[in-house]
Amino acid sequence: MPYVDIIWHFSIDYMHAVCLNIFKHFLTYWLTPQYAKQSFSIYHKRKEIQKHYLSLKFPYFKTRPPRKLKDFDNWKATELR
């Protein structure tokens, strides 16, 4: 199909393009020890953040329970929304 240009004829998927790429990069910069000395890092507050995050009550339609922040590499796109 020579008249179909993949770049221009398909829309960007929010779930995979934004959630799995951009949000996961932000979490990497904020929560990994590799960037702990940077001004944007919140690595030193991760335990406090995790405590508050795990105590949240999510709506009934949220299918996945919250997981620990250290496992964010394995989070699915729905968990990053």
mmCIF file of the N, C-alpha and C atoms, coordinates in Angstrom:
data_MODEL
# 
_entry.id   MODEL 
# 
loop_
_atom_site.group_PDB 
_atom_site.id 
_atom_site.type_symbol 
_atom_site.label_atom_id 
_atom_site.label_alt_id 
_atom_site.label_comp_id 
_atom_site.label_asym_id 
_atom_site.label_entity_id 
_atom_site.label_seq_id 
_atom_site.pdbx_PDB_ins_code 
_atom_site.Cartn_x 
_atom_site.Cartn_y 
_atom_site.Cartn_z 
_atom_site.occupancy 
_atom_site.B_iso_or_equiv 
_atom_site.pdbx_formal_charge 
_atom_site.auth_seq_id 
_atom_site.auth_comp_id 
_atom_site.auth_asym_id 
_atom_site.auth_atom_id 
_atom_site.pdbx_PDB_model_num 
ATOM 1   N N  . MET A 1 1  ? 0.834   -1.169 0.000  1.00 0.00 ? 1  MET A N  1 
ATOM 2   C CA . MET A 1 1  ? 0.000   0.000  0.000  1.00 0.00 ? 1  MET A CA 1 
ATOM 3   C C  . MET A 1 1  ? 0.889   1.247  0.000  1.00 0.00 ? 1  MET A C  1 
ATOM 4   N N  . PRO A 1 2  ? 1.312   1.661  -1.143 1.00 0.00 ? 2  PRO A N  1 
ATOM 5   C CA . PRO A 1 2  ? 2.250   2.779  -1.243 1.00 0.00 ? 2  PRO A CA 1 
ATOM 6   C C  . PRO A 1 2  ? 1.650   4.130  -0.840 1.00 0.00 ? 2  PRO A C  1 
ATOM 7   N N  . TYR A 1 3  ? 0.323   4.272  -0.847 1.00 0.00 ? 3  TYR A N  1 
ATOM 8   C CA . TYR A 1 3  ? -0.291  5.558  -0.532 1.00 0.00 ? 3  TYR A CA 1 
ATOM 9   C C  . TYR A 1 3  ? -0.511  5.755  0.970  1.00 0.00 ? 3  TYR A C  1 
ATOM 10  N N  . VAL A 1 4  ? -0.171  4.768  1.789  1.00 0.00 ? 4  VAL A N  1 
ATOM 11  C CA . VAL A 1 4  ? -0.329  4.889  3.238  1.00 0.00 ? 4  VAL A CA 1 
ATOM 12  C C  . VAL A 1 4  ? 1.022   5.245  3.857  1.00 0.00 ? 4  VAL A C  1 
ATOM 13  N N  . ASP A 1 5  ? 1.075   6.380  4.491  1.00 0.00 ? 5  ASP A N  1 
ATOM 14  C CA . ASP A 1 5  ? 2.270   6.817  5.185  1.00 0.00 ? 5  ASP A CA 1 
ATOM 15  C C  . ASP A 1 5  ? 2.044   6.584  6.682  1.00 0.00 ? 5  ASP A C  1 
ATOM 16  N N  . ILE A 1 6  ? 2.777   5.675  7.257  1.00 0.00 ? 6  ILE A N  1 
ATOM 17  C CA . ILE A 1 6  ? 2.573   5.286  8.656  1.00 0.00 ? 6  ILE A CA 1 
ATOM 18  C C  . ILE A 1 6  ? 2.724   6.484  9.594  1.00 0.00 ? 6  ILE A C  1 
ATOM 19  N N  . ILE A 1 7  ? 3.631   7.358  9.308  1.00 0.00 ? 7  ILE A N  1 
ATOM 20  C CA . ILE A 1 7  ? 3.873   8.510  10.171 1.00 0.00 ? 7  ILE A CA 1 
ATOM 21  C C  . ILE A 1 7  ? 2.684   9.468  10.173 1.00 0.00 ? 7  ILE A C  1 
ATOM 22  N N  . TRP A 1 8  ? 2.107   9.740  9.028  1.00 0.00 ? 8  TRP A N  1 
ATOM 23  C CA . TRP A 1 8  ? 1.065   10.767 8.927  1.00 0.00 ? 8  TRP A CA 1 
ATOM 24  C C  . TRP A 1 8  ? -0.363  10.225 8.986  1.00 0.00 ? 8  TRP A C  1 
ATOM 25  N N  . HIS A 1 9  ? -0.581  8.953  8.760  1.00 0.00 ? 9  HIS A N  1 
ATOM 26  C CA . HIS A 1 9  ? -1.943  8.423  8.687  1.00 0.00 ? 9  HIS A CA 1 
ATOM 27  C C  . HIS A 1 9  ? -2.387  7.646  9.920  1.00 0.00 ? 9  HIS A C  1 
ATOM 28  N N  . PHE A 1 10 ? -1.605  7.627  10.966 1.00 0.00 ? 10 PHE A N  1 
ATOM 29  C CA . PHE A 1 10 ? -2.001  6.959  12.207 1.00 0.00 ? 10 PHE A CA 1 
ATOM 30  C C  . PHE A 1 10 ? -1.869  7.933  13.366 1.00 0.00 ? 10 PHE A C  1 
ATOM 31  N N  . SER A 1 11 ? -2.823  7.890  14.258 1.00 0.00 ? 11 SER A N  1 
ATOM 32  C CA . SER A 1 11 ? -2.790  8.810  15.395 1.00 0.00 ? 11 SER A CA 1 
ATOM 33  C C  . SER A 1 11 ? -1.882  8.265  16.503 1.00 0.00 ? 11 SER A C  1 
ATOM 34  N N  . ILE A 1 12 ? -1.484  9.171  17.387 1.00 0.00 ? 12 ILE A N  1 
ATOM 35  C CA . ILE A 1 12 ? -0.630  8.791  18.504 1.00 0.00 ? 12 ILE A CA 1 
ATOM 36  C C  . ILE A 1 12 ? -1.493  8.172  19.587 1.00 0.00 ? 12 ILE A C  1 
ATOM 37  N N  . ASP A 1 13 ? -1.083  7.064  20.097 1.00 0.00 ? 13 ASP A N  1 
ATOM 38  C CA . ASP A 1 13 ? -1.793  6.370  21.161 1.00 0.00 ? 13 ASP A CA 1 
ATOM 39  C C  . ASP A 1 13 ? -1.346  6.945  22.498 1.00 0.00 ? 13 ASP A C  1 
ATOM 40  N N  . TYR A 1 14 ? -2.262  7.600  23.217 1.00 0.00 ? 14 TYR A N  1 
ATOM 41  C CA . TYR A 1 14 ? -1.932  8.247  24.483 1.00 0.00 ? 14 TYR A CA 1 
ATOM 42  C C  . TYR A 1 14 ? -1.372  7.252  25.494 1.00 0.00 ? 14 TYR A C  1 
ATOM 43  N N  . MET A 1 15 ? -2.022  6.112  25.598 1.00 0.00 ? 15 MET A N  1 
ATOM 44  C CA . MET A 1 15 ? -1.656  5.130  26.607 1.00 0.00 ? 15 MET A CA 1 
ATOM 45  C C  . MET A 1 15 ? -0.197  4.690  26.471 1.00 0.00 ? 15 MET A C  1 
ATOM 46  N N  . HIS A 1 16 ? 0.215   4.388  25.276 1.00 0.00 ? 16 HIS A N  1 
ATOM 47  C CA . HIS A 1 16 ? 1.561   3.852  25.084 1.00 0.00 ? 16 HIS A CA 1 
ATOM 48  C C  . HIS A 1 16 ? 2.598   4.943  24.814 1.00 0.00 ? 16 HIS A C  1 
ATOM 49  N N  . ALA A 1 17 ? 2.215   5.966  24.103 1.00 0.00 ? 17 ALA A N  1 
ATOM 50  C CA . ALA A 1 17 ? 3.174   7.021  23.777 1.00 0.00 ? 17 ALA A CA 1 
ATOM 51  C C  . ALA A 1 17 ? 3.450   7.921  24.973 1.00 0.00 ? 17 ALA A C  1 
ATOM 52  N N  . VAL A 1 18 ? 2.412   8.314  25.678 1.00 0.00 ? 18 VAL A N  1 
ATOM 53  C CA . VAL A 1 18 ? 2.587   9.251  26.783 1.00 0.00 ? 18 VAL A CA 1 
ATOM 54  C C  . VAL A 1 18 ? 2.802   8.517  28.103 1.00 0.00 ? 18 VAL A C  1 
ATOM 55  N N  . CYS A 1 19 ? 1.875   7.645  28.462 1.00 0.00 ? 19 CYS A N  1 
ATOM 56  C CA . CYS A 1 19 ? 1.962   6.987  29.772 1.00 0.00 ? 19 CYS A CA 1 
ATOM 57  C C  . CYS A 1 19 ? 3.210   6.106  29.893 1.00 0.00 ? 19 CYS A C  1 
ATOM 58  N N  . LEU A 1 20 ? 3.417   5.249  28.931 1.00 0.00 ? 20 LEU A N  1 
ATOM 59  C CA . LEU A 1 20 ? 4.547   4.322  29.041 1.00 0.00 ? 20 LEU A CA 1 
ATOM 60  C C  . LEU A 1 20 ? 5.892   4.952  28.702 1.00 0.00 ? 20 LEU A C  1 
ATOM 61  N N  . ASN A 1 21 ? 5.907   6.029  27.977 1.00 0.00 ? 21 ASN A N  1 
ATOM 62  C CA . ASN A 1 21 ? 7.184   6.654  27.644 1.00 0.00 ? 21 ASN A CA 1 
ATOM 63  C C  . ASN A 1 21 ? 7.494   7.854  28.528 1.00 0.00 ? 21 ASN A C  1 
ATOM 64  N N  . ILE A 1 22 ? 6.675   8.866  28.460 1.00 0.00 ? 22 ILE A N  1 
ATOM 65  C CA . ILE A 1 22 ? 6.984   10.105 29.162 1.00 0.00 ? 22 ILE A CA 1 
ATOM 66  C C  . ILE A 1 22 ? 6.866   9.942  30.674 1.00 0.00 ? 22 ILE A C  1 
ATOM 67  N N  . PHE A 1 23 ? 5.746   9.403  31.155 1.00 0.00 ? 23 PHE A N  1 
ATOM 68  C CA . PHE A 1 23 ? 5.565   9.258  32.599 1.00 0.00 ? 23 PHE A CA 1 
ATOM 69  C C  . PHE A 1 23 ? 6.614   8.326  33.202 1.00 0.00 ? 23 PHE A C  1 
ATOM 70  N N  . LYS A 1 24 ? 6.952   7.274  32.488 1.00 0.00 ? 24 LYS A N  1 
ATOM 71  C CA . LYS A 1 24 ? 7.951   6.343  33.017 1.00 0.00 ? 24 LYS A CA 1 
ATOM 72  C C  . LYS A 1 24 ? 9.330   7.006  33.067 1.00 0.00 ? 24 LYS A C  1 
ATOM 73  N N  . HIS A 1 25 ? 9.623   7.877  32.116 1.00 0.00 ? 25 HIS A N  1 
ATOM 74  C CA . HIS A 1 25 ? 10.884  8.618  32.165 1.00 0.00 ? 25 HIS A CA 1 
ATOM 75  C C  . HIS A 1 25 ? 10.908  9.565  33.360 1.00 0.00 ? 25 HIS A C  1 
ATOM 76  N N  . PHE A 1 26 ? 9.800   10.247 33.589 1.00 0.00 ? 26 PHE A N  1 
ATOM 77  C CA . PHE A 1 26 ? 9.717   11.126 34.766 1.00 0.00 ? 26 PHE A CA 1 
ATOM 78  C C  . PHE A 1 26 ? 9.948   10.341 36.043 1.00 0.00 ? 26 PHE A C  1 
ATOM 79  N N  . LEU A 1 27 ? 9.298   9.204  36.188 1.00 0.00 ? 27 LEU A N  1 
ATOM 80  C CA . LEU A 1 27 ? 9.484   8.388  37.392 1.00 0.00 ? 27 LEU A CA 1 
ATOM 81  C C  . LEU A 1 27 ? 10.928  7.923  37.534 1.00 0.00 ? 27 LEU A C  1 
ATOM 82  N N  . THR A 1 28 ? 11.548  7.609  36.427 1.00 0.00 ? 28 THR A N  1 
ATOM 83  C CA . THR A 1 28 ? 12.960  7.207  36.466 1.00 0.00 ? 28 THR A CA 1 
ATOM 84  C C  . THR A 1 28 ? 13.823  8.345  36.988 1.00 0.00 ? 28 THR A C  1 
ATOM 85  N N  . TYR A 1 29 ? 13.594  9.538  36.495 1.00 0.00 ? 29 TYR A N  1 
ATOM 86  C CA . TYR A 1 29 ? 14.379  10.690 36.939 1.00 0.00 ? 29 TYR A CA 1 
ATOM 87  C C  . TYR A 1 29 ? 14.097  11.046 38.394 1.00 0.00 ? 29 TYR A C  1 
ATOM 88  N N  . TRP A 1 30 ? 12.860  10.935 38.821 1.00 0.00 ? 30 TRP A N  1 
ATOM 89  C CA . TRP A 1 30 ? 12.483  11.336 40.173 1.00 0.00 ? 30 TRP A CA 1 
ATOM 90  C C  . TRP A 1 30 ? 12.828  10.309 41.237 1.00 0.00 ? 30 TRP A C  1 
ATOM 91  N N  . LEU A 1 31 ? 12.724  9.003  40.918 1.00 0.00 ? 31 LEU A N  1 
ATOM 92  C CA . LEU A 1 31 ? 12.726  7.985  41.966 1.00 0.00 ? 31 LEU A CA 1 
ATOM 93  C C  . LEU A 1 31 ? 13.891  7.004  41.957 1.00 0.00 ? 31 LEU A C  1 
ATOM 94  N N  . THR A 1 32 ? 14.844  7.156  41.081 1.00 0.00 ? 32 THR A N  1 
ATOM 95  C CA . THR A 1 32 ? 15.963  6.216  41.066 1.00 0.00 ? 32 THR A CA 1 
ATOM 96  C C  . THR A 1 32 ? 17.202  6.828  41.714 1.00 0.00 ? 32 THR A C  1 
ATOM 97  N N  . PRO A 1 33 ? 18.007  5.986  42.359 1.00 0.00 ? 33 PRO A N  1 
ATOM 98  C CA . PRO A 1 33 ? 19.205  6.498  43.029 1.00 0.00 ? 33 PRO A CA 1 
ATOM 99  C C  . PRO A 1 33 ? 20.223  7.112  42.062 1.00 0.00 ? 33 PRO A C  1 
ATOM 100 N N  . GLN A 1 34 ? 20.148  6.737  40.809 1.00 0.00 ? 34 GLN A N  1 
ATOM 101 C CA . GLN A 1 34 ? 21.075  7.267  39.802 1.00 0.00 ? 34 GLN A CA 1 
ATOM 102 C C  . GLN A 1 34 ? 20.990  8.794  39.709 1.00 0.00 ? 34 GLN A C  1 
ATOM 103 N N  . TYR A 1 35 ? 19.780  9.350  39.905 1.00 0.00 ? 35 TYR A N  1 
ATOM 104 C CA . TYR A 1 35 ? 19.577  10.799 39.795 1.00 0.00 ? 35 TYR A CA 1 
ATOM 105 C C  . TYR A 1 35 ? 19.328  11.452 41.153 1.00 0.00 ? 35 TYR A C  1 
ATOM 106 N N  . ALA A 1 36 ? 19.659  10.786 42.237 1.00 0.00 ? 36 ALA A N  1 
ATOM 107 C CA . ALA A 1 36 ? 19.340  11.262 43.594 1.00 0.00 ? 36 ALA A CA 1 
ATOM 108 C C  . ALA A 1 36 ? 19.974  12.608 43.922 1.00 0.00 ? 36 ALA A C  1 
ATOM 109 N N  . LYS A 1 37 ? 21.101  12.919 43.338 1.00 0.00 ? 37 LYS A N  1 
ATOM 110 C CA . LYS A 1 37 ? 21.794  14.174 43.655 1.00 0.00 ? 37 LYS A CA 1 
ATOM 111 C C  . LYS A 1 37 ? 21.345  15.349 42.788 1.00 0.00 ? 37 LYS A C  1 
ATOM 112 N N  . GLN A 1 38 ? 20.466  15.093 41.848 1.00 0.00 ? 38 GLN A N  1 
ATOM 113 C CA . GLN A 1 38 ? 19.962  16.160 40.986 1.00 0.00 ? 38 GLN A CA 1 
ATOM 114 C C  . GLN A 1 38 ? 18.901  16.977 41.718 1.00 0.00 ? 38 GLN A C  1 
ATOM 115 N N  . SER A 1 39 ? 18.714  18.206 41.331 1.00 0.00 ? 39 SER A N  1 
ATOM 116 C CA . SER A 1 39 ? 17.763  19.086 42.015 1.00 0.00 ? 39 SER A CA 1 
ATOM 117 C C  . SER A 1 39 ? 16.313  18.652 41.824 1.00 0.00 ? 39 SER A C  1 
ATOM 118 N N  . PHE A 1 40 ? 16.005  17.969 40.732 1.00 0.00 ? 40 PHE A N  1 
ATOM 119 C CA . PHE A 1 40 ? 14.633  17.544 40.455 1.00 0.00 ? 40 PHE A CA 1 
ATOM 120 C C  . PHE A 1 40 ? 14.267  16.229 41.126 1.00 0.00 ? 40 PHE A C  1 
ATOM 121 N N  . SER A 1 41 ? 15.216  15.544 41.704 1.00 0.00 ? 41 SER A N  1 
ATOM 122 C CA . SER A 1 41 ? 14.977  14.219 42.283 1.00 0.00 ? 41 SER A CA 1 
ATOM 123 C C  . SER A 1 41 ? 14.181  14.297 43.586 1.00 0.00 ? 41 SER A C  1 
ATOM 124 N N  . ILE A 1 42 ? 13.282  13.356 43.764 1.00 0.00 ? 42 ILE A N  1 
ATOM 125 C CA . ILE A 1 42 ? 12.551  13.206 45.028 1.00 0.00 ? 42 ILE A CA 1 
ATOM 126 C C  . ILE A 1 42 ? 12.868  11.846 45.644 1.00 0.00 ? 42 ILE A C  1 
ATOM 127 N N  . TYR A 1 43 ? 14.018  11.334 45.297 1.00 0.00 ? 43 TYR A N  1 
ATOM 128 C CA . TYR A 1 43 ? 14.441  10.008 45.766 1.00 0.00 ? 43 TYR A CA 1 
ATOM 129 C C  . TYR A 1 43 ? 14.464  9.928  47.293 1.00 0.00 ? 43 TYR A C  1 
ATOM 130 N N  . HIS A 1 44 ? 14.887  10.974 47.949 1.00 0.00 ? 44 HIS A N  1 
ATOM 131 C CA . HIS A 1 44 ? 14.987  10.961 49.406 1.00 0.00 ? 44 HIS A CA 1 
ATOM 132 C C  . HIS A 1 44 ? 13.619  10.970 50.092 1.00 0.00 ? 44 HIS A C  1 
ATOM 133 N N  . LYS A 1 45 ? 12.543  11.260 49.344 1.00 0.00 ? 45 LYS A N  1 
ATOM 134 C CA . LYS A 1 45 ? 11.196  11.266 49.908 1.00 0.00 ? 45 LYS A CA 1 
ATOM 135 C C  . LYS A 1 45 ? 10.344  10.096 49.417 1.00 0.00 ? 45 LYS A C  1 
ATOM 136 N N  . ARG A 1 46 ? 10.951  9.125  48.766 1.00 0.00 ? 46 ARG A N  1 
ATOM 137 C CA . ARG A 1 46 ? 10.186  8.044  48.150 1.00 0.00 ? 46 ARG A CA 1 
ATOM 138 C C  . ARG A 1 46 ? 9.383   7.216  49.143 1.00 0.00 ? 46 ARG A C  1 
ATOM 139 N N  . LYS A 1 47 ? 9.899   6.989  50.350 1.00 0.00 ? 47 LYS A N  1 
ATOM 140 C CA . LYS A 1 47 ? 9.161   6.197  51.340 1.00 0.00 ? 47 LYS A CA 1 
ATOM 141 C C  . LYS A 1 47 ? 7.901   6.926  51.802 1.00 0.00 ? 47 LYS A C  1 
ATOM 142 N N  . GLU A 1 48 ? 8.012   8.213  52.007 1.00 0.00 ? 48 GLU A N  1 
ATOM 143 C CA . GLU A 1 48 ? 6.851   9.009  52.401 1.00 0.00 ? 48 GLU A CA 1 
ATOM 144 C C  . GLU A 1 48 ? 5.811   9.060  51.279 1.00 0.00 ? 48 GLU A C  1 
ATOM 145 N N  . ILE A 1 49 ? 6.269   9.233  50.057 1.00 0.00 ? 49 ILE A N  1 
ATOM 146 C CA . ILE A 1 49 ? 5.366   9.258  48.904 1.00 0.00 ? 49 ILE A CA 1 
ATOM 147 C C  . ILE A 1 49 ? 4.678   7.916  48.742 1.00 0.00 ? 49 ILE A C  1 
ATOM 148 N N  . GLN A 1 50 ? 5.438   6.845  48.884 1.00 0.00 ? 50 GLN A N  1 
ATOM 149 C CA . GLN A 1 50 ? 4.866   5.505  48.747 1.00 0.00 ? 50 GLN A CA 1 
ATOM 150 C C  . GLN A 1 50 ? 3.810   5.244  49.820 1.00 0.00 ? 50 GLN A C  1 
ATOM 151 N N  . LYS A 1 51 ? 4.066   5.679  51.021 1.00 0.00 ? 51 LYS A N  1 
ATOM 152 C CA . LYS A 1 51 ? 3.106   5.486  52.109 1.00 0.00 ? 51 LYS A CA 1 
ATOM 153 C C  . LYS A 1 51 ? 1.781   6.171  51.768 1.00 0.00 ? 51 LYS A C  1 
ATOM 154 N N  . HIS A 1 52 ? 1.840   7.389  51.288 1.00 0.00 ? 52 HIS A N  1 
ATOM 155 C CA . HIS A 1 52 ? 0.625   8.113  50.910 1.00 0.00 ? 52 HIS A CA 1 
ATOM 156 C C  . HIS A 1 52 ? -0.040  7.492  49.689 1.00 0.00 ? 52 HIS A C  1 
ATOM 157 N N  . TYR A 1 53 ? 0.752   7.067  48.733 1.00 0.00 ? 53 TYR A N  1 
ATOM 158 C CA . TYR A 1 53 ? 0.208   6.466  47.513 1.00 0.00 ? 53 TYR A CA 1 
ATOM 159 C C  . TYR A 1 53 ? -0.523  5.164  47.820 1.00 0.00 ? 53 TYR A C  1 
ATOM 160 N N  . LEU A 1 54 ? 0.069   4.323  48.652 1.00 0.00 ? 54 LEU A N  1 
ATOM 161 C CA . LEU A 1 54 ? -0.556  3.039  48.973 1.00 0.00 ? 54 LEU A CA 1 
ATOM 162 C C  . LEU A 1 54 ? -1.791  3.206  49.854 1.00 0.00 ? 54 LEU A C  1 
ATOM 163 N N  . SER A 1 55 ? -1.924  4.321  50.527 1.00 0.00 ? 55 SER A N  1 
ATOM 164 C CA . SER A 1 55 ? -3.097  4.551  51.372 1.00 0.00 ? 55 SER A CA 1 
ATOM 165 C C  . SER A 1 55 ? -4.278  5.158  50.616 1.00 0.00 ? 55 SER A C  1 
ATOM 166 N N  . LEU A 1 56 ? -4.087  5.520  49.354 1.00 0.00 ? 56 LEU A N  1 
ATOM 167 C CA . LEU A 1 56 ? -5.174  6.098  48.563 1.00 0.00 ? 56 LEU A CA 1 
ATOM 168 C C  . LEU A 1 56 ? -6.276  5.070  48.319 1.00 0.00 ? 56 LEU A C  1 
ATOM 169 N N  . LYS A 1 57 ? -7.494  5.541  48.298 1.00 0.00 ? 57 LYS A N  1 
ATOM 170 C CA . LYS A 1 57 ? -8.644  4.709  47.959 1.00 0.00 ? 57 LYS A CA 1 
ATOM 171 C C  . LYS A 1 57 ? -9.061  5.056  46.533 1.00 0.00 ? 57 LYS A C  1 
ATOM 172 N N  . PHE A 1 58 ? -8.891  4.110  45.646 1.00 0.00 ? 58 PHE A N  1 
ATOM 173 C CA . PHE A 1 58 ? -9.207  4.345  44.245 1.00 0.00 ? 58 PHE A CA 1 
ATOM 174 C C  . PHE A 1 58 ? -10.653 3.963  43.946 1.00 0.00 ? 58 PHE A C  1 
ATOM 175 N N  . PRO A 1 59 ? -11.243 4.516  42.874 1.00 0.00 ? 59 PRO A N  1 
ATOM 176 C CA . PRO A 1 59 ? -12.619 4.177  42.513 1.00 0.00 ? 59 PRO A CA 1 
ATOM 177 C C  . PRO A 1 59 ? -12.754 2.703  42.141 1.00 0.00 ? 59 PRO A C  1 
ATOM 178 N N  . TYR A 1 60 ? -13.972 2.227  42.188 1.00 0.00 ? 60 TYR A N  1 
ATOM 179 C CA . TYR A 1 60 ? -14.240 0.810  41.943 1.00 0.00 ? 60 TYR A CA 1 
ATOM 180 C C  . TYR A 1 60 ? -13.830 0.352  40.550 1.00 0.00 ? 60 TYR A C  1 
ATOM 181 N N  . PHE A 1 61 ? -13.807 1.252  39.569 1.00 0.00 ? 61 PHE A N  1 
ATOM 182 C CA . PHE A 1 61 ? -13.485 0.855  38.200 1.00 0.00 ? 61 PHE A CA 1 
ATOM 183 C C  . PHE A 1 61 ? -11.989 0.753  37.936 1.00 0.00 ? 61 PHE A C  1 
ATOM 184 N N  . LYS A 1 62 ? -11.172 1.125  38.875 1.00 0.00 ? 62 LYS A N  1 
ATOM 185 C CA . LYS A 1 62 ? -9.717  0.951  38.723 1.00 0.00 ? 62 LYS A CA 1 
ATOM 186 C C  . LYS A 1 62 ? -9.406  -0.510 38.997 1.00 0.00 ? 62 LYS A C  1 
ATOM 187 N N  . THR A 1 63 ? -8.906  -1.208 38.018 1.00 0.00 ? 63 THR A N  1 
ATOM 188 C CA . THR A 1 63 ? -8.775  -2.664 38.105 1.00 0.00 ? 63 THR A CA 1 
ATOM 189 C C  . THR A 1 63 ? -7.527  -3.134 38.839 1.00 0.00 ? 63 THR A C  1 
ATOM 190 N N  . ARG A 1 64 ? -6.482  -2.350 38.840 1.00 0.00 ? 64 ARG A N  1 
ATOM 191 C CA . ARG A 1 64 ? -5.239  -2.780 39.478 1.00 0.00 ? 64 ARG A CA 1 
ATOM 192 C C  . ARG A 1 64 ? -5.041  -2.068 40.812 1.00 0.00 ? 64 ARG A C  1 
ATOM 193 N N  . PRO A 1 65 ? -4.732  -2.824 41.851 1.00 0.00 ? 65 PRO A N  1 
ATOM 194 C CA . PRO A 1 65 ? -4.423  -2.162 43.131 1.00 0.00 ? 65 PRO A CA 1 
ATOM 195 C C  . PRO A 1 65 ? -3.066  -1.468 43.032 1.00 0.00 ? 65 PRO A C  1 
ATOM 196 N N  . PRO A 1 66 ? -2.827  -0.448 43.836 1.00 0.00 ? 66 PRO A N  1 
ATOM 197 C CA . PRO A 1 66 ? -1.540  0.250  43.765 1.00 0.00 ? 66 PRO A CA 1 
ATOM 198 C C  . PRO A 1 66 ? -0.382  -0.653 44.162 1.00 0.00 ? 66 PRO A C  1 
ATOM 199 N N  . ARG A 1 67 ? 0.733   -0.499 43.464 1.00 0.00 ? 67 ARG A N  1 
ATOM 200 C CA . ARG A 1 67 ? 1.941   -1.271 43.769 1.00 0.00 ? 67 ARG A CA 1 
ATOM 201 C C  . ARG A 1 67 ? 3.016   -0.343 44.305 1.00 0.00 ? 67 ARG A C  1 
ATOM 202 N N  . LYS A 1 68 ? 4.036   -0.923 44.859 1.00 0.00 ? 68 LYS A N  1 
ATOM 203 C CA . LYS A 1 68 ? 5.127   -0.139 45.427 1.00 0.00 ? 68 LYS A CA 1 
ATOM 204 C C  . LYS A 1 68 ? 5.848   0.654  44.333 1.00 0.00 ? 68 LYS A C  1 
ATOM 205 N N  . LEU A 1 69 ? 6.369   1.805  44.736 1.00 0.00 ? 69 LEU A N  1 
ATOM 206 C CA . LEU A 1 69 ? 7.049   2.675  43.774 1.00 0.00 ? 69 LEU A CA 1 
ATOM 207 C C  . LEU A 1 69 ? 8.319   2.063  43.214 1.00 0.00 ? 69 LEU A C  1 
ATOM 208 N N  . LYS A 1 70 ? 8.966   1.209  43.983 1.00 0.00 ? 70 LYS A N  1 
ATOM 209 C CA . LYS A 1 70 ? 10.213  0.611  43.488 1.00 0.00 ? 70 LYS A CA 1 
ATOM 210 C C  . LYS A 1 70 ? 9.964   -0.314 42.300 1.00 0.00 ? 70 LYS A C  1 
ATOM 211 N N  . ASP A 1 71 ? 8.716   -0.726 42.103 1.00 0.00 ? 71 ASP A N  1 
ATOM 212 C CA . ASP A 1 71 ? 8.369   -1.612 40.992 1.00 0.00 ? 71 ASP A CA 1 
ATOM 213 C C  . ASP A 1 71 ? 7.813   -0.869 39.786 1.00 0.00 ? 71 ASP A C  1 
ATOM 214 N N  . PHE A 1 72 ? 8.035   0.432  39.696 1.00 0.00 ? 72 PHE A N  1 
ATOM 215 C CA . PHE A 1 72 ? 7.416   1.195  38.614 1.00 0.00 ? 72 PHE A CA 1 
ATOM 216 C C  . PHE A 1 72 ? 7.909   0.754  37.235 1.00 0.00 ? 72 PHE A C  1 
ATOM 217 N N  . ASP A 1 73 ? 9.052   0.093  37.159 1.00 0.00 ? 73 ASP A N  1 
ATOM 218 C CA . ASP A 1 73 ? 9.523   -0.423 35.862 1.00 0.00 ? 73 ASP A CA 1 
ATOM 219 C C  . ASP A 1 73 ? 8.573   -1.470 35.291 1.00 0.00 ? 73 ASP A C  1 
ATOM 220 N N  . ASN A 1 74 ? 7.851   -2.145 36.149 1.00 0.00 ? 74 ASN A N  1 
ATOM 221 C CA . ASN A 1 74 ? 6.944   -3.210 35.720 1.00 0.00 ? 74 ASN A CA 1 
ATOM 222 C C  . ASN A 1 74 ? 5.488   -2.768 35.653 1.00 0.00 ? 74 ASN A C  1 
ATOM 223 N N  . TRP A 1 75 ? 5.224   -1.495 35.928 1.00 0.00 ? 75 TRP A N  1 
ATOM 224 C CA . TRP A 1 75 ? 3.853   -1.004 35.897 1.00 0.00 ? 75 TRP A CA 1 
ATOM 225 C C  . TRP A 1 75 ? 3.315   -1.018 34.469 1.00 0.00 ? 75 TRP A C  1 
ATOM 226 N N  . LYS A 1 76 ? 2.045   -1.287 34.362 1.00 0.00 ? 76 LYS A N  1 
ATOM 227 C CA . LYS A 1 76 ? 1.346   -1.240 33.074 1.00 0.00 ? 76 LYS A CA 1 
ATOM 228 C C  . LYS A 1 76 ? 0.916   0.206  32.807 1.00 0.00 ? 76 LYS A C  1 
ATOM 229 N N  . ALA A 1 77 ? 0.503   0.475  31.595 1.00 0.00 ? 77 ALA A N  1 
ATOM 230 C CA . ALA A 1 77 ? 0.106   1.837  31.213 1.00 0.00 ? 77 ALA A CA 1 
ATOM 231 C C  . ALA A 1 77 ? -1.085  2.316  32.025 1.00 0.00 ? 77 ALA A C  1 
ATOM 232 N N  . THR A 1 78 ? -1.998  1.427  32.390 1.00 0.00 ? 78 THR A N  1 
ATOM 233 C CA . THR A 1 78 ? -3.157  1.848  33.190 1.00 0.00 ? 78 THR A CA 1 
ATOM 234 C C  . THR A 1 78 ? -2.746  2.298  34.582 1.00 0.00 ? 78 THR A C  1 
ATOM 235 N N  . GLU A 1 79 ? -1.654  1.802  35.093 1.00 0.00 ? 79 GLU A N  1 
ATOM 236 C CA . GLU A 1 79 ? -1.171  2.221  36.409 1.00 0.00 ? 79 GLU A CA 1 
ATOM 237 C C  . GLU A 1 79 ? -0.471  3.580  36.348 1.00 0.00 ? 79 GLU A C  1 
ATOM 238 N N  . LEU A 1 80 ? -0.049  3.977  35.193 1.00 0.00 ? 80 LEU A N  1 
ATOM 239 C CA . LEU A 1 80 ? 0.639   5.253  35.017 1.00 0.00 ? 80 LEU A CA 1 
ATOM 240 C C  . LEU A 1 80 ? -0.294  6.397  34.646 1.00 0.00 ? 80 LEU A C  1 
ATOM 241 N N  . ARG A 1 81 ? -1.563  6.089  34.457 1.00 0.00 ? 81 ARG A N  1 
ATOM 242 C CA . ARG A 1 81 ? -2.532  7.149  34.130 1.00 0.00 ? 81 ARG A CA 1 
ATOM 243 C C  . ARG A 1 81 ? -2.721  8.068  35.295 1.00 0.00 ? 81 ARG A C  1 
# 
